[in-house]
């Protein structure tokens, strides 16, 4: 496996090998799927929508519906206006969503289609919405696409009536439905009235009923999105994912926001819970304190399996930073921390964490790829690999215990139902990490060293 | 009203006019009517189709294990085609490029100022690290728009580094589906690779298997059977395929075409240029495999080979007899719907019928009319603007390398006996009353599902979960849901096992919670009855 990857690291300025990111539109599509009765629409050639739906379906094991403008050469030369008009009419006629959320592709961006103008000229049925965002694939990554789509909804729909609705808006970041459910559980325990935006729970983890519905029960509703402008404040989770839409909402509707770490690990969850308690002036319920105590208890119980173990973590920026905090809290060393998404803020935040925990010789990189990560590992091995399904190649090549977290996970089931956020999510990660390390110890043990009790 | 009309009736006039040409309810009369295919998908329709790049890089070039395929474009296209289409490949030295994803990851300034410089540099870096024998450059949508001359860069690379380098202008917007990409890939393989190495084959029963992508190891299973009989398989296009083997493929005496749609171009061109005949085979299904093996024996016209063929068939059949009977008893009487890329909806109907499963609906994602109606309609297919944009390569006879296995007389004699340069298309094998749909979309899938109620719907990942949420088993025929092989005799049993376990999974009984049934029994109906 990956036998052609050399140990010697050479300077690469142009060749990307085994990327650790993908393009904006898949993020935009995922964000739009978190809106109730919404049809995501990809404005470009149909291969994009096909790839994006495929990846979302493979990760969530759920249908990921989206329409496309189905460009051919004609549209690429003369512009995609006519395809979009026809497309939007057909989507409303045939699939009857309440809202169509259009994102661009590198094709429609390169020819310069003016989506704002196209949409202004459209006949949109009464009571229905069409929104858009620009998601050129040659800028940023799927994370940018995700928050750009959120911004698209806010730009088109959020309104300020001047009267507060008493709610806190939660921007959960690019996370799984299981994470969103966990956030909602905590919010309910803390008695915080909230709007979750976007909210893929109920949609990308819909139950089996024997009756397929193109628009399942979940998702942020249109009144909730309009009402974002009347929220008391926004908790924007994920320092590198959620600021842009929060900022746009603040400028448009004067809703203040707190930019917070994605609540992965003890400290980040503590901060989140305390922020919630400030909102309602409610005490933090024993139920959460108990969960927290259980989490700390298990980490301490098992600390000798974690202490000074080196970890390589890769994936999306806020997820990676969260997992980095968690492993630091567990006493592990995040030797390599890498995201494919560009942006030096990631490196700064990671370095702050290294400093906070006094770990040295750790490397953080943004805009990196897995080929490079593998080369680092070849030069100095790690004890654990933490990231998306594409890490399994490296894990196999170097015989490293591997725990999956992030997007995409293509080779496991039910992962997206279980959180990595909150105390419960951290406990799950601790279990997975300990299990992976202990499985390796068992596998490598000679018969006389093999222990039933560990 | 027939099922077709019920579904079509829900469309607006414009969509109705277009889609009615693509949907056919088979009767004696309609069976001979043309079906619309290989035309544009209507914007807004939720289609399962992919793009030209997916057909070129994903399907035909991707499985070449000894080639460094470099996607020139922003990161998405390269990323999505990394390890996601199944095509198993073994290498002796571990140099397997399929494990890697290479891209120029174009950024905004590259789109504004041109990406050629970055492409040249990426090639240099790739050669420094990997020392490949061959590089293939595949372009994506924006590259075509900004006008990077990838072909010039490829020519320059060959000169500069002395390796083979070829470029594929397979931008996603070209053509109407993946099909255009297959054609573009075929053309370049023909121009640049086939015919380069004249090593004589081991015996005269030398064949290539074309259009076999080794999903789940299908190619290996077919090769195993052919080798047992005494055939020499020179190359497989392109499952477990290699640049090296394909260079020698023109030395074969017969081409076996499995997936007609993706590779018939190469079969035709090799016939013209090198005199290599081709027959349409199908190694999916027990009866089909037997028929294909017998057709091959007939082609070579050797008594010993024919006897050996029968011996192997008997032996393989004996090996699966017991299991075959068991699965037949579990599956007979079930009904299926199939919607797959090209050819497979046809192949799998025959395998299903081996186990007593009948097909109520079948369709292709990116077929042309000949895949449905047979090759005789090719001269009547009207070329439209989208197909004109895909280069049609005109090849000529290569006087030095041309070799024909059959004399003209033998050829004429065999033409009526075996599918020599012929494919009758899917429709001819289908029962009256069944439905054929070209480019089936999500709306039609949902509607036909309600009306036809098949026990199994074979499709791909994008509609798999919506089908299952409706309470109908769905198996992916693009990936076999990571099982297989499904080809040949053993493969048929694997397939039957997989669908049997799918249909008989106990959890299906629990889809409806018990309290739902109980409450309806107690509810009073509108008429006042208990």
Interface residues (C-beta under 8 A of the other chain):
Chain A: X1 X2 X3 X4 X6 X10 X12 X13 X14 X15 X16 X17 X18 X19 X21 X22 X23 X25 X26 X41 X44 X45 X46 X47 X48 X50 X51 X52 X53 X54 X55 X57 X58 X61 X62 X63 X64 X65 X66 X67 X68 X69 X70 X71 X72 X73 X74 X75 X76 X83 X84 X86 X87 X88 X89 X90 X91 X93 X94 X95 X105 X106 X107 X109 X110 X111 X136 X137 X138 X139 X141 X206 X208 X209 X210 X211 X212 X213 X214 X340 X371 X390 X393 X410
Chain B: X10 X11 X12 X15 X40 X41 X42 X43 X44 X45 X46 X47 X48 X49 X50 X51 X52 X53 X54 X70 X73 X74 X75 X76 X77 X78 X79 X80 X81 X82 X83 X84 X94 X95 X96 X97 X99 X100 X101 X102 X103 X104 X105 X106 X107 X108 X110 X111 X118 X119 X121 X122 X125 X126 X128 X129 X130 X140 X141 X142 X144 X145 X146 X172 X173 X174 X175 X176 X177 X178 X385 X386 X389 X442 X443 X446 X460 X461 X462 X463 X464 X465 X466 X467 X468 X469 X470 X471 X511 X512
